[in-house]
Amino acid sequence: MTRNSFNSALKYKPLILAGLLAVMAAGSSAQTADTTSLFKSSLFTPVKSFTTGVEGPAVDKDGNIYAVNFDHDGTIGKMTPDGKTSIFIELPKGSIGNGIRFDSHGNMLIADYTGHNIIKVDMTTKQQSAFAHEDGMSQPNDIAIDNKDRLYASDPNWKAGTGKIWRIDTDGKVTLLDTMATVNGIDVSPDNHTLYVNEKRKIWAYDLSSKGKISHKRLVIEFTDFGMDGLRCDIKGNIYQARFGKGTVAKVSPDGKILQEITLTGKRPTNVCFGGRDGKTMYITLQDQGNLETFRVDEAGREWKMSKEQK
């Protein structure tokens, strides 16, 4: 380096340093802003855009959000990521949906609790078919799906105070896994080795075998107040539990510790799901407001990651 070059470098060094500090400060500010915006709920769809039967949120591979009973009962509503809502399909006469999930082929699977069916929907043609039917079911209510496309359905009988857990195989065969009190939310852990089911104010965990059998039932957490509804797992295995009546979503670790409790505008959240560009946007259905809310979280959802891996 010549003397002139060296002097020139010294001359611009303060400017370069200032520029680097500005970039670092901007990055730090952006990171802080992103962190402070986590777990803060806001409206996603207008109040009363859905009926009080709003439930079963689920996100497809393109980021569109779906929930049951948009505008009137018996429909599936579709929402674009920016919140534009429309009727996606009308279910068969007399059918009303609850839980929704997507399989690895992109098909929508709907728990039709009035018809005791699992309805499969071809997302391209919108053609509907009865994938599974079980007269022994009271509902089905919420459904979960594992990495082999097997479904698990909660089946509460509210009047009798009883409940069942069913497995639905890929050929539509239905198998009873367990009986208990009124069951509701249900999901599978990221490693597909645990099935979570809630019952009244308790969240239970079962070991889940590679063949879809459950064993070793154990208590994860028992809440002392309010009820529970749907739940989902993130990629770290944390459980996001809708607290019906309390107006919150509780983030619970696999060992039963409450890590976060997010306050919603509505008081009766019925279910939750993950979506967004990075799987870190949560959508919540609310019975009392007939709409969806949304907030950002720190880890992506299990199913969101699974759908990306299957693309």
C-alpha positions, 0 to 999 in steps of 0.5 A: 500500500502506498502512503497516499492509499494509506492516508486515504484509508485513514481518512475514510475509516471513521465513515466505514466504522460509522456505517458498520455501527449503523448496520449493526444498530439497525439489525439490533432494532429489527431483532428487538422489534420482531421480539417485542411483536411476539405473542400479541394478538390482533383481529384477523377476520371481522367479528361475526364473519363466522358463526359461533361454530367457528372451529378447526383452523388449518393451513394449506401448503400455499399459506391459505387458512381454512376454518369451518362455518364461515357465514353460515353452518355447514361451510368451509371458509377460506382465508388468504394470508392477507385476510380475504375470506370466502366460502371454499365449499359447502358440505353435504346437507346435514353435515357440519365440520369441526377439525380440519387437517391436510395429508401429505398429498394436500387433501383436506380432511374434515371431521363431520361431527353430525354425520360421524364421518371423515370427509376428504376433499380434493383441493383442485376439483373440490370433490368431496368423498366420505373417507371414513365412517363410524357409527360408534362415534358420538362426533368426531370432534378434533383430528390430528395427523401423523407423518404416515397420514394416519388420523387420530380423532377425539370423540366427546359425548358431552351429554354423557360426560364420556369420550373416546380416541380413534385412529383412522388408517390411510385406507379409512379403517377406524380403530378404537384406541382408548375411552375416557371422559370428555376429550377434545384437543388432540395432536402428535409430537414433532418426532411422532412418538407422542400423542397429546389429548386433553380431557376436561382440564387435563392434558394427557400424553401417550406413547405412540408407536410406529404402527399407531398404537398408544400406551403409557398414558401420563398427565402432562398438566392439569389446569385449576380453572376454565376449560380447554379446547383445541391444541397444536404442537410446535417444532420444539414439542411445546403445546399451544392450548386454547383456554376456553372461557379464559380468553388465552392460549397457553404455551406448555412445555412437554414436561408440563410447564406453562412457558407463556400465556397469550391474552386474546380479544375474545374469551372463548378460543376453540382451536389454533393452528400455525401458518404464515411465511415461516410457520410462526404465525398462529391463527385462533378461532373464537366462538364468542366473536365468530372470527379469527385472531392471530399472533406471532410465535417464536417457533414454527408449527410441527405440521407446517414444517412437515408440509414443507418437507413433503412438498 
